[in-house]
Structure formats: C-alpha cells, structure tokens
Amino acid sequence: MRKNNPRNTPKNSLNHATKNSQAKSSKLRIISGEWRSRQLPIPDVQGLRPTPDKVRETLFNWINHWIPGSNCGDFFCGSGALGLEALSRGAKHVTFVDNSRVVIQQMTDNLATLNATNADVTAQNAAVYLDSVTPTPLDIIFLDPPFRKGWLGQIIPLLEKGWLADHALVYIEMEKEADLPPLPAHWSLLKEKNAGQLVYRLFEIETV
C-alpha cells in the first residue's frame, strides 16, 4: 500500500495558514454575568497577554461583591478581558486605556457588538493618560502592564493623585520574578496568588 508522503503535501504552507488562522481567530470568553459565555475577538498584537481564564475566575470571585454599580479603570487593557468581565457583572462604567490603536479599535468593536454604552476607550500611554486627564475617583482599577518594563513604578504614584475612591480595590498582575515598587502605607494587601510565571494581587486602598 502506498503511504502518504508528507513531503508531497503542499509543504508547511497549510500548517502555517492554519496556525495563522487560529491566531487571528483567538477569542475571549466572558465567564459570567449578562454576557456569560459570549466570545469576542482578541486583537492580533505582538506581546498581548490576556489574563488566563482561571486567574480571571479567581479574581472575580474575590471582588464580585464590589462590582455592581462600581466605576472601574482597565489600564493597559489589551484584550479588555478584565473590564469587560466587570461590565458583564454589573459595573456602572469602565474606562479602557491602551497605547495600541489596534487594541482600541478592537475594544470599540467589541463594545459595539455587546451594545455596551457605559464605557469609554482611549488610545494613549496609561501614564500619560493618568497624568493629563482630570482624575475621577475609581472604585476598582485593573493593572496588567507589559512585563519587565517598570510600568508599575510610574503608575502607582499617579493613581494617588485623585484616581482612588475611598476603599478602592487595585488589582495588579505581574511577572513572578519582579518586585513590587514601594507602595503607600494605606495600601493593604487583601489577596495574593501565583499562576505559572505570574503573580496577581488585590489591594484595598484607604484614602487619607
């Protein structure tokens, strides 16, 4: 019997096409709430690192009680997984900020798909945004910056300039080997957990 010879197949072009197609068709699944199980496109941006489903599920188990009616900020929003999950679970409003216009365009499209009008999106460096926009105190802030870039050392002092509501919650996701920058004394660690190469923490801030 003649066996198929893989070298007679159109080389690896089919495999490459399949992999590229899979990458471009990557989906974000909303876990719970109004849009439970909805799947949305993830922008095809190099280095984009959506928060893993299991991490997201743990985080929202931690904060679910505080979400309804909250004003949230999803800075370095990427796929928008955190802010969209908050909206699905009853957040009053979410501000999405990312410096990639591809990311922001996909966020705009995804919000339109969901008919979500209680959000705004801005294509800007998060540090520039926080330093240049008139602060609105936020109840929940999601920080998942690119790894190994030192962003948290810039962002945390800026949050102290009017962005934190009393008893605000700040979620930080970062690489496990890195150290947190110095934190103000009124930041209290509520939860901390590791997942693979990342560590994620939840802080409560009592404004002074």
LINVEN-V795496 format. One record per residue. N is the residue number from 0. SS is DSSP state (@ for helix, = for strand, . for the rest). OMEGA is omega in radians with two decimals (* if undefined). BURIAL is 1 if it has 16 or more other ideal C-beta (glycine too) atoms within 10 Angstrom, else 0. Layout:
<<N	SS	OMEGA	BURIAL> <N	SS	OMEGA	BURIAL>>
This chain:
<<0	.	3.14	0> <1	.	3.12	0> <2	.	3.08	0> <3	.	3.09	0> <4	.	-3.10	0> <5	@	3.14	0> <6	@	3.10	0> <7	@	3.10	0> <8	.	-3.13	0> <9	.	3.06	0> <10	.	-3.14	0> <11	.	-3.07	0> <12	@	3.14	0> <13	@	3.12	0> <14	@	3.13	0> <15	@	-3.13	0> <16	@	-3.14	0> <17	@	-3.14	0> <18	@	3.13	0> <19	@	3.13	0> <20	@	3.13	0> <21	@	-3.13	0> <22	@	-3.09	0> <23	@	-3.11	0> <24	.	3.10	0> <25	.	-3.05	0> <26	=	2.99	0> <27	=	3.11	1> <28	=	3.07	0> <29	.	-2.95	1> <30	.	-2.99	1> <31	.	3.10	0> <32	.	-3.08	1> <33	.	-3.07	0> <34	.	-3.10	1> <35	.	3.10	0> <36	.	3.04	0> <37	.	3.12	1> <38	=	-3.06	0> <39	=	3.13	1> <40	=	3.02	0> <41	.	-3.12	1> <42	.	-3.13	1> <43	.	-3.08	0> <44	.	-3.13	0> <45	.	3.09	0> <46	.	3.13	0> <47	.	-3.00	1> <48	.	-3.14	0> <49	.	3.09	1> <50	.	-3.11	1> <51	.	-3.10	0> <52	@	-3.08	0> <53	@	3.08	0> <54	@	3.14	1> <55	@	3.14	1> <56	@	3.11	0> <57	@	3.14	0> <58	@	-3.06	1> <59	@	2.93	1> <60	@	3.11	0> <61	@	-2.92	1> <62	@	-3.00	1> <63	@	-3.10	0> <64	@	-3.05	0> <65	@	-2.99	1> <66	@	-3.06	1> <67	.	3.11	0> <68	.	-3.07	0> <69	.	2.97	1> <70	=	-2.98	1> <71	=	3.00	1> <72	=	3.08	1> <73	=	-3.09	1> <74	=	-2.91	1> <75	.	-2.88	1> <76	.	3.11	1> <77	.	3.14	1> <78	.	-3.08	1> <79	.	-3.04	1> <80	@	-3.05	1> <81	@	3.14	1> <82	@	3.12	1> <83	@	3.09	1> <84	@	3.11	1> <85	@	3.10	1> <86	@	-3.13	1> <87	@	-3.08	1> <88	.	2.99	1> <89	.	3.05	0> <90	.	3.14	1> <91	.	-3.08	0> <92	=	3.06	1> <93	=	3.01	1> <94	=	3.12	1> <95	=	3.13	1> <96	=	3.05	1> <97	=	-3.10	1> <98	.	3.12	1> <99	.	3.12	1> <100	@	3.06	0> <101	@	3.10	0> <102	@	-3.08	1> <103	@	3.10	1> <104	@	3.12	0> <105	@	3.09	1> <106	@	3.13	1> <107	@	3.14	0> <108	@	-3.12	0> <109	@	3.10	1> <110	@	3.09	1> <111	@	3.10	0> <112	@	-3.12	0> <113	.	-3.06	1> <114	.	-3.13	0> <115	.	-3.14	1> <116	.	-3.09	0> <117	.	3.12	0> <118	=	2.97	1> <119	=	-3.08	0> <120	=	-3.11	1> <121	=	3.07	1> <122	=	-3.10	1> <123	.	2.97	1> <124	.	-3.05	1> <125	@	3.14	1> <126	@	3.10	1> <127	@	3.13	0> <128	@	-3.08	1> <129	@	-3.10	1> <130	@	-3.01	0> <131	@	-3.12	0> <132	.	3.06	0> <133	.	-3.02	0> <134	.	2.96	0> <135	.	-3.11	0> <136	.	-3.10	0> <137	=	-3.13	1> <138	=	-3.12	1> <139	=	3.13	1> <140	=	3.10	1> <141	=	3.11	1> <142	=	3.09	1> <143	.	-3.05	1> <144	.	3.03	1> <145	.	-3.11	0> <146	.	2.98	1> <147	.	3.12	0> <148	.	3.11	0> <149	.	-3.05	0> <150	@	-3.03	1> <151	@	3.11	1> <152	@	3.08	0> <153	@	-2.97	1> <154	@	-3.03	1> <155	@	3.08	1> <156	@	3.12	0> <157	@	3.10	1> <158	@	-3.11	1> <159	.	-3.08	0> <160	.	3.01	0> <161	.	-3.10	0> <162	.	-3.03	1> <163	=	2.98	1> <164	=	3.10	1> <165	=	-3.08	0> <166	=	3.05	0> <167	=	3.03	1> <168	=	3.09	1> <169	=	3.09	1> <170	=	3.13	1> <171	=	3.08	1> <172	=	-3.05	1> <173	=	3.12	1> <174	=	-3.00	0> <175	.	-3.02	0> <176	.	-3.08	0> <177	.	3.07	0> <178	.	3.00	0> <179	.	2.99	0> <180	.	3.10	0> <181	.	-3.12	0> <182	.	3.06	0> <183	.	-3.06	0> <184	.	-3.09	0> <185	.	3.01	0> <186	=	-3.12	1> <187	=	3.11	0> <188	=	3.12	0> <189	=	-3.05	0> <190	=	3.08	1> <191	=	-3.13	0> <192	=	3.07	0> <193	=	3.03	0> <194	=	-3.11	0> <195	.	-3.08	0> <196	.	-3.14	0> <197	=	3.03	1> <198	=	3.13	1> <199	=	-3.01	1> <200	=	3.07	1> <201	=	3.14	1> <202	=	2.96	1> <203	=	-3.06	0> <204	=	3.04	1> <205	.	-3.04	0> <206	.	-3.08	0> <207	.	*	0>>
